[in-house]
Amino acid sequence: MTRLLPERIETPRLTLRPPVPQDAGIIFAAYCQDAAVCRYMVWLPHASVDTTRQFIGWCIAAWEGNAVFPYMLVRKSDARVLGMLDARSTEHGLNVGYVLAREHWGHGYMPEAVRALADTAFLQPALFRIEATCDVENRPSARVLEKSGFVREGRLARYTMHPNLSPEPRDCWIYARSR
Ligand SMILES: CC(C)(COP(=O)(O)OP(=O)(O)OC[C@H]1O[C@@H](n2cnc3c(N)ncnc32)[C@H](O)[C@@H]1OP(=O)(O)O)[C@@H](O)C(=O)NCCC(=O)NCCS
């Protein structure tokens, strides 16, 4: 099987690689139970590491399908896991989502990872469009996309449920890079 995306993507400061079971305990401690990190996510903070283990198990299995590509972001200088970036196949491209432990915000790690992922994806002749959505109040996430060369295409009304903010679906920005 030819993979749509490679198992490893290198950036100047990061290696993107598939998850392994040991990552569950690391990301549970680093951010999965952190309400500030989860604020704009589609999931609730994990109550126990068991939830994170289930999630990582699902991520590992997802790599078999060649449609969902969850990457761990590992810092090269000290091999620390900083967060995750995942890409999901769409008709002619990918939809991406990402999260970083709070300790590592503000160093430009996520734009570096998202730009590298998009650059790598566009080496595939079948991929033309990389898109992402974010809550209209999630300024840091919008900045990640702008700094990664994505263009804001519009506002999607009542588009995504962000259960940490409201029981009702919320408006999102949609951003894309295309070739
Ligand atoms: C969104 C996120 C991945 C940004 O990654 P990052 O590597 O910190 O990105 P950058 O360093 O380029 O900073 C992006 C923006 O975050 C904000 N920011 C920077 N440092 C920050 C800090 N310490 N605390 C809060 N926000 C900060 C700024 O608005 C910055 O934009 P600027 O560069 O124009 O000033 C990270 O904030 C995060 O994991 N948030 C929680 C999960 C989430 O919301 N994911 C996206 C769902 S759509």
The ligand as a Gaussian input file, in Angstrom:
#p B3LYP/6-31G(d) Opt

LIG

0 1
 C       -3.200000      26.768000      18.939000
 C       -1.834000      26.277000      19.397000
 C       -1.544000      24.921000      18.799000
 C       -0.771000      27.296000      18.940000
 O        0.514000      26.675000      18.807000
 P        1.868000      27.503000      19.061000
 O        2.999000      26.647000      18.664000
 O        1.836000      28.045000      20.433000
 O        1.705000      28.711000      18.012000
 P        2.563000      30.056000      17.961000
 O        3.731000      29.988000      18.871000
 O        2.797000      30.362000      16.543000
 O        1.541000      31.137000      18.542000
 C        0.303000      31.347000      17.865000
 C       -0.504000      32.381000      18.636000
 O       -0.756000      31.901000      19.943000
 C       -0.839000      33.001000      20.855000
 N        0.113000      32.773000      21.920000
 C        1.468000      32.850000      21.890000
 N        1.965000      32.538000      23.091000
 C        0.937000      32.250000      23.877000
 C        0.822000      31.848000      25.235000
 N        1.891000      31.683000      26.000000
 N       -0.410000      31.628000      25.735000
 C       -1.496000      31.767000      24.982000
 N       -1.461000      32.124000      23.675000
 C       -0.259000      32.380000      23.145000
 C       -0.551000      34.247000      20.043000
 O       -1.811000      34.767000      19.628000
 C        0.200000      33.701000      18.849000
 O        0.042000      34.510000      17.718000
 P        1.210000      35.588000      17.345000
 O        2.401000      34.775000      16.970000
 O        0.620000      36.346000      16.220000
 O        1.462000      36.403000      18.592000
 C       -1.766000      26.188000      20.943000
 O       -2.146000      27.450000      21.466000
 C       -2.706000      25.138000      21.498000
 O       -2.355000      23.958000      21.567000
 N       -3.913000      25.533000      21.935000
 C       -4.872000      24.600000      22.538000
 C       -5.419000      23.587000      21.546000
 C       -6.141000      24.239000      20.381000
 O       -6.846000      25.224000      20.549000
 N       -5.944000      23.662000      19.197000
 C       -6.553000      24.141000      17.975000
 C       -7.950000      23.694000      17.819000
 S       -8.628000      24.308000      16.284000

